Amino acid sequence: MARVRLLTQDPDAVAGLEAYKRHDWKEAYQLLSPLLESQEETPEIAEALGSASWWVGDIDTTISARQRAYAEYSAAGRSVDAARAAIQVAEDHMLLLQSSTSNGWVAKARSLLEDEPLVPEHGHLMRLEAILAGSLQEAIDLSARVREIGVDLGDMDLEMLGLHDSGRFLVASGEVDRGMAMMEEAMVGAIAGELTPKVTGRIFCNMIETCSSMADYGRAIEWSDQTMRWCEGLGNAAGYPGVCRVRRSEFMRLRGAWHDAEAEAARAVDDLAHYLPYMGEAFNELGMVRLNTGDLDGAEEAFRKAHSLGTSPMPGLALLKLAQGDAAEGLSMLQTRLESLEGLTARSRLLPAAVDVALAASDLVAAREFSSELASLVERFDSDVLRAFSLQSAGKVAAADEEAGDAASLFQKAVEILVANGLPYEAARARHDLGKALIEVGSEGSGRLEIEAARTEFERLGASLELDRLSEAPVDAFAGGRREKLAAMMFTDIVGSTDLVGVIGDESWADLIAWHDRTIRVVIDEYSGTEIDHAGDGFFVSFDTPEDALGCATQIQRVLRRHRKEAGFSPHVRIGIHLGPVLQSQEGLLGRQVHVAARVASAGEGDEILVSLETMERVSGFDFERHREITVKGISEPLMVGSLAWGD
């Protein structure tokens, strides 16, 4: 702000400006507000009031005061001061996402400075133009020039802003290491107290936002702590207005301080009452905290408020649908949102949830695609936490594919990263997944230990939703509560389903799957089979005897063949059958032999019933042909299988 020249010695004006100089924004706001319309008001007082009201969150007074300052500076022929006020008004409208109005004020400032010698206002205008630039490269070039102007004028604010902005635009363009190094250098200058409060807060806020966008939560939380200390040292515990409080709430949630996180998010909602797009972000974070604590009604209210303000409630609303038992709707929501997103950092926030919801909706194809994309983003952004989320997602896909050994290895790595980064809730969820996978591969003691550790952490956090899930499937469901049995297992799968969907279309595919499922289930019931799982277009069924399993498989193929002849079409199905010892639990059948049965099926061809040697040796009255060896992942020795001759 320009040096104040008071026309009177009004005590409120003097006291208000003194409060402003010592950064007591609230007192300055209270003392200077009544002067805005008085005859004793000066443009300097109006400008100071504009800044003080900005800090306390009164955007209407901020804009009114700054516009008043601009008008009075202009009337007095003080072009540089008028340009500074115009730049501030342009920034205010940009924050409100009123781009046309903001551009108009930028044009005013540009015109006022056109014939002026180089002053800091040139740098601040150029900085605003960089933010509004049409391309990242233009923004990078302009930011570099802002830094040069700061160096030339000895203006540390401009120099660090230019360095900071260059870094964040480089990160956005994919040059993460170089960009982050520049941002951290600017951050050190801010922490050292070398910059004015507004520039310090701006650098803090943007650094936190950039780290969060890359899921670099370790670094984001570190800088958030620094920001909190700065806010407290400034005598302004509310911190920098805007989305910074929302991010602090996010980090509190990730660290497990859910009560504090909810309070911080609620305060952010109040602080952002005049900044509706960012208020939507605050409601989203409030919804996430409530979802974690099991307050589903409160979470839904928050997500819907975010949506009403024009902010996407993803992935929170989709996860809420999952918790409410409607995974299909949640998946549809996420897929729609992902189709509209091009930004890689924005996609990275949704993909871990997309994997969870897709698996719950039994859409393994979508889950694999989401997991694969997430893995590719890890290589781009090199974030430890994003890597943990990717490992966890890959582990869930592996578990769904009956690859418990691979799943356990992936979950173990995820747990290590999440624990190291201080994310207790996410680590506990990964521990629970790890425990189940370990039990399935026979490491019962280790598995029980991981599940109990997860339970303890959920109880400490108050994660009622997760505790409810654990109570529905207690540790004994995976371990001590199991019973061993010999089971004849049958897996079925439509061959070439992905290509078939592309040929006949989604609607016809849905009709076909409905007919297929009804037909298969009729035959399963006829042979007293127990349906263990139905994922996508396949069945996992258990029988008391291998004869029942072979009879059921034979009948399925004959029914499909008959329909093909009579109606002109039916899908080609491959079936695998294996007899082996398994563990019966509340979740179904567990153990290594389940994976063997699934792999036998996957080695089959269309219209084939592939049967393991163990099964063939236990039955009579069936003919087997095309004996061959197959390699099963996770089993060192090849397996001998034969094709059941099922034709009449």
ChimeraX attribute file (.defattr): number of C-alpha atoms within 10 A of each C-alpha:
attribute: neighborCount
match mode: 1-to-1
recipient: residues
	/A:1	11
	/A:2	11
	/A:3	6
	/A:4	13
	/A:5	10
	/A:6	15
	/A:7	10
	/A:8	11
	/A:9	9
	/A:10	13
	/A:11	10
	/A:12	16
	/A:13	22
	/A:14	17
	/A:15	15
	/A:16	25
	/A:17	25
	/A:18	14
	/A:19	19
	/A:20	21
	/A:21	12
	/A:22	11
	/A:23	17
	/A:24	18
	/A:25	24
	/A:26	16
	/A:27	16
	/A:28	26
	/A:29	25
	/A:30	15
	/A:31	20
	/A:32	25
	/A:33	22
	/A:34	13
	/A:35	18
	/A:36	21
	/A:37	11
	/A:38	9
	/A:39	8
	/A:40	14
	/A:41	20
	/A:42	22
	/A:43	27
	/A:44	24
	/A:45	27
	/A:46	27
	/A:47	28
	/A:48	28
	/A:49	32
	/A:50	30
	/A:51	26
	/A:52	28
	/A:53	24
	/A:54	20
	/A:55	23
	/A:56	18
	/A:57	20
	/A:58	18
	/A:59	22
	/A:60	13
	/A:61	20
	/A:62	25
	/A:63	24
	/A:64	17
	/A:65	27
	/A:66	28
	/A:67	21
	/A:68	24
	/A:69	28
	/A:70	28
	/A:71	16
	/A:72	18
	/A:73	21
	/A:74	18
	/A:75	11
	/A:76	12
	/A:77	11
	/A:78	13
	/A:79	20
	/A:80	22
	/A:81	25
	/A:82	28
	/A:83	27
	/A:84	26
	/A:85	30
	/A:86	27
	/A:87	27
	/A:88	27
	/A:89	26
	/A:90	27
	/A:91	22
	/A:92	20
	/A:93	18
	/A:94	18
	/A:95	17
	/A:96	16
	/A:97	14
	/A:98	13
	/A:99	15
	/A:100	12
	/A:101	15
	/A:102	23
	/A:103	19
	/A:104	14
	/A:105	21
	/A:106	22
	/A:107	15
	/A:108	15
	/A:109	27
	/A:110	18
	/A:111	13
	/A:112	18
	/A:113	20
	/A:114	12
	/A:115	9
	/A:116	12
	/A:117	9
	/A:118	13
	/A:119	15
	/A:120	20
	/A:121	22
	/A:122	23
	/A:123	26
	/A:124	22
	/A:125	23
	/A:126	22
	/A:127	23
	/A:128	22
	/A:129	17
	/A:130	26
	/A:131	18
	/A:132	16
	/A:133	14
	/A:134	10
	/A:135	12
	/A:136	17
	/A:137	15
	/A:138	16
	/A:139	24
	/A:140	23
	/A:141	14
	/A:142	23
	/A:143	29
	/A:144	22
	/A:145	21
	/A:146	29
	/A:147	25
	/A:148	18
	/A:149	24
	/A:150	24
	/A:151	16
	/A:152	13
	/A:153	15
	/A:154	12
	/A:155	17
	/A:156	19
	/A:157	24
	/A:158	27
	/A:159	24
	/A:160	28
	/A:161	28
	/A:162	31
	/A:163	26
	/A:164	29
	/A:165	28
	/A:166	28
	/A:167	29
	/A:168	26
	/A:169	26
	/A:170	22
	/A:171	22
	/A:172	17
	/A:173	14
	/A:174	14
	/A:175	15
	/A:176	18
	/A:177	13
	/A:178	14
	/A:179	21
	/A:180	21
	/A:181	16
	/A:182	20
	/A:183	27
	/A:184	18
	/A:185	14
	/A:186	25
	/A:187	22
	/A:188	13
	/A:189	16
	/A:190	25
	/A:191	18
	/A:192	9
	/A:193	11
	/A:194	14
	/A:195	21
	/A:196	11
	/A:197	17
	/A:198	14
	/A:199	17
	/A:200	24
	/A:201	21
	/A:202	17
	/A:203	26
	/A:204	27
	/A:205	23
	/A:206	18
	/A:207	26
	/A:208	23
	/A:209	20
	/A:210	20
	/A:211	20
	/A:212	20
	/A:213	18
	/A:214	27
	/A:215	24
	/A:216	21
	/A:217	25
	/A:218	20
	/A:219	15
	/A:220	23
	/A:221	23
	/A:222	12
	/A:223	20
	/A:224	24
	/A:225	13
	/A:226	14
	/A:227	24
	/A:228	19
	/A:229	15
	/A:230	22
	/A:231	17
	/A:232	12
	/A:233	10
	/A:234	14
	/A:235	14
	/A:236	17
	/A:237	12
	/A:238	17
	/A:239	20
	/A:240	24
	/A:241	19
	/A:242	20
	/A:243	23
	/A:244	24
	/A:245	26
	/A:246	27
	/A:247	25
	/A:248	25
	/A:249	28
	/A:250	27
	/A:251	23
	/A:252	22
	/A:253	25
	/A:254	20
	/A:255	19
	/A:256	24
	/A:257	16
	/A:258	23
	/A:259	16
	/A:260	15
	/A:261	27
	/A:262	21
	/A:263	14
	/A:264	24
	/A:265	29
	/A:266	18
	/A:267	17
	/A:268	28
	/A:269	25
	/A:270	13
	/A:271	21
	/A:272	23
	/A:273	15
	/A:274	15
	/A:275	18
	/A:276	19
	/A:277	20
	/A:278	24
	/A:279	25
	/A:280	26
	/A:281	27
	/A:282	33
	/A:283	26
	/A:284	32
	/A:285	30
	/A:286	30
	/A:287	29
	/A:288	30
	/A:289	28
	/A:290	23
	/A:291	24
	/A:292	22
	/A:293	18
	/A:294	20
	/A:295	17
	/A:296	19
	/A:297	12
	/A:298	15
	/A:299	25
	/A:300	21
	/A:301	15
	/A:302	25
	/A:303	28
	/A:304	18
	/A:305	20
	/A:306	26
	/A:307	18
	/A:308	14
	/A:309	15
	/A:310	14
	/A:311	20
	/A:312	17
	/A:313	26
	/A:314	22
	/A:315	23
	/A:316	24
	/A:317	25
	/A:318	25
	/A:319	22
	/A:320	25
	/A:321	19
	/A:322	21
	/A:323	18
	/A:324	11
	/A:325	13
	/A:326	16
	/A:327	22
	/A:328	18
	/A:329	16
	/A:330	27
	/A:331	27
	/A:332	16
	/A:333	18
	/A:334	23
	/A:335	17
	/A:336	10
	/A:337	16
	/A:338	17
	/A:339	9
	/A:340	9
	/A:341	11
	/A:342	9
	/A:343	10
	/A:344	17
	/A:345	17
	/A:346	14
	/A:347	21
	/A:348	24
	/A:349	18
	/A:350	20
	/A:351	26
	/A:352	22
	/A:353	24
	/A:354	28
	/A:355	28
	/A:356	21
	/A:357	28
	/A:358	26
	/A:359	23
	/A:360	19
	/A:361	22
	/A:362	18
	/A:363	17
	/A:364	18
	/A:365	13
	/A:366	18
	/A:367	26
	/A:368	19
	/A:369	15
	/A:370	25
	/A:371	24
	/A:372	16
	/A:373	15
	/A:374	26
	/A:375	21
	/A:376	13
	/A:377	19
	/A:378	21
	/A:379	11
	/A:380	13
	/A:381	21
	/A:382	15
	/A:383	19
	/A:384	20
	/A:385	22
	/A:386	26
	/A:387	24
	/A:388	26
	/A:389	29
	/A:390	28
	/A:391	27
	/A:392	32
	/A:393	31
	/A:394	25
	/A:395	29
	/A:396	29
	/A:397	24
	/A:398	19
	/A:399	20
	/A:400	16
	/A:401	15
	/A:402	22
	/A:403	24
	/A:404	28
	/A:405	19
	/A:406	20
	/A:407	27
	/A:408	28
	/A:409	16
	/A:410	22
	/A:411	29
	/A:412	21
	/A:413	17
	/A:414	28
	/A:415	26
	/A:416	14
	/A:417	19
	/A:418	23
	/A:419	15
	/A:420	14
	/A:421	20
	/A:422	16
	/A:423	21
	/A:424	23
	/A:425	23
	/A:426	21
	/A:427	25
	/A:428	24
	/A:429	20
	/A:430	31
	/A:431	27
	/A:432	25
	/A:433	24
	/A:434	32
	/A:435	28
	/A:436	26
	/A:437	31
	/A:438	25
	/A:439	21
	/A:440	27
	/A:441	20
	/A:442	16
	/A:443	14
	/A:444	18
	/A:445	12
	/A:446	14
	/A:447	26
	/A:448	22
	/A:449	15
	/A:450	22
	/A:451	24
	/A:452	18
	/A:453	16
	/A:454	27
	/A:455	23
	/A:456	14
	/A:457	19
	/A:458	23
	/A:459	13
	/A:460	12
	/A:461	18
	/A:462	17
	/A:463	21
	/A:464	16
	/A:465	16
	/A:466	22
	/A:467	19
	/A:468	12
	/A:469	11
	/A:470	18
	/A:471	11
	/A:472	12
	/A:473	14
	/A:474	17
	/A:475	23
	/A:476	12
	/A:477	20
	/A:478	27
	/A:479	22
	/A:480	11
	/A:481	13
	/A:482	19
	/A:483	12
	/A:484	13
	/A:485	13
	/A:486	17
	/A:487	23
	/A:488	25
	/A:489	30
	/A:490	31
	/A:491	26
	/A:492	24
	/A:493	23
	/A:494	21
	/A:495	19
	/A:496	12
	/A:497	16
	/A:498	10
	/A:499	10
	/A:500	15
	/A:501	15
	/A:502	10
	/A:503	11
	/A:504	12
	/A:505	11
	/A:506	12
	/A:507	9
	/A:508	13
	/A:509	16
	/A:510	13
	/A:511	10
	/A:512	15
	/A:513	16
	/A:514	12
	/A:515	12
	/A:516	17
	/A:517	14
	/A:518	11
	/A:519	14
	/A:520	21
	/A:521	17
	/A:522	11
	/A:523	18
	/A:524	24
	/A:525	12
	/A:526	13
	/A:527	20
	/A:528	16
	/A:529	22
	/A:530	16
	/A:531	16
	/A:532	14
	/A:533	16
	/A:534	14
	/A:535	15
	/A:536	15
	/A:537	17
	/A:538	20
	/A:539	21
	/A:540	22
	/A:541	23
	/A:542	27
	/A:543	22
	/A:544	17
	/A:545	19
	/A:546	22
	/A:547	19
	/A:548	18
	/A:549	27
	/A:550	29
	/A:551	16
	/A:552	22
	/A:553	27
	/A:554	20
	/A:555	19
	/A:556	24
	/A:557	22
	/A:558	16
	/A:559	14
	/A:560	20
	/A:561	19
	/A:562	14
	/A:563	14
	/A:564	14
	/A:565	10
	/A:566	10
	/A:567	9
	/A:568	9
	/A:569	12
	/A:570	17
	/A:571	20
	/A:572	18
	/A:573	22
	/A:574	23
	/A:575	33
	/A:576	31
	/A:577	31
	/A:578	30
	/A:579	28
	/A:580	18
	/A:581	16
	/A:582	22
	/A:583	22
	/A:584	20
	/A:585	18
	/A:586	14
	/A:587	13
	/A:588	16
	/A:589	26
	/A:590	26
	/A:591	20
	/A:592	21
	/A:593	20
	/A:594	25
	/A:595	21
	/A:596	25
	/A:597	26
	/A:598	23
	/A:599	23
	/A:600	26
	/A:601	23
	/A:602	18
	/A:603	16
	/A:604	23
	/A:605	18
	/A:606	15
	/A:607	19
	/A:608	22
	/A:609	28
	/A:610	31
	/A:611	26
	/A:612	25
	/A:613	18
	/A:614	15
	/A:615	21
	/A:616	23
	/A:617	9
	/A:618	11
	/A:619	13
	/A:620	8
	/A:621	6
	/A:622	12
	/A:623	12
	/A:624	16
	/A:625	11
	/A:626	11
	/A:627	15
	/A:628	13
	/A:629	14
	/A:630	16
	/A:631	14
	/A:632	18
	/A:633	14
	/A:634	13
	/A:635	11
	/A:636	8
	/A:637	11
	/A:638	12
	/A:639	17
	/A:640	16
	/A:641	26
	/A:642	22
	/A:643	21
	/A:644	23
	/A:645	15
	/A:646	19
	/A:647	9
	/A:648	5
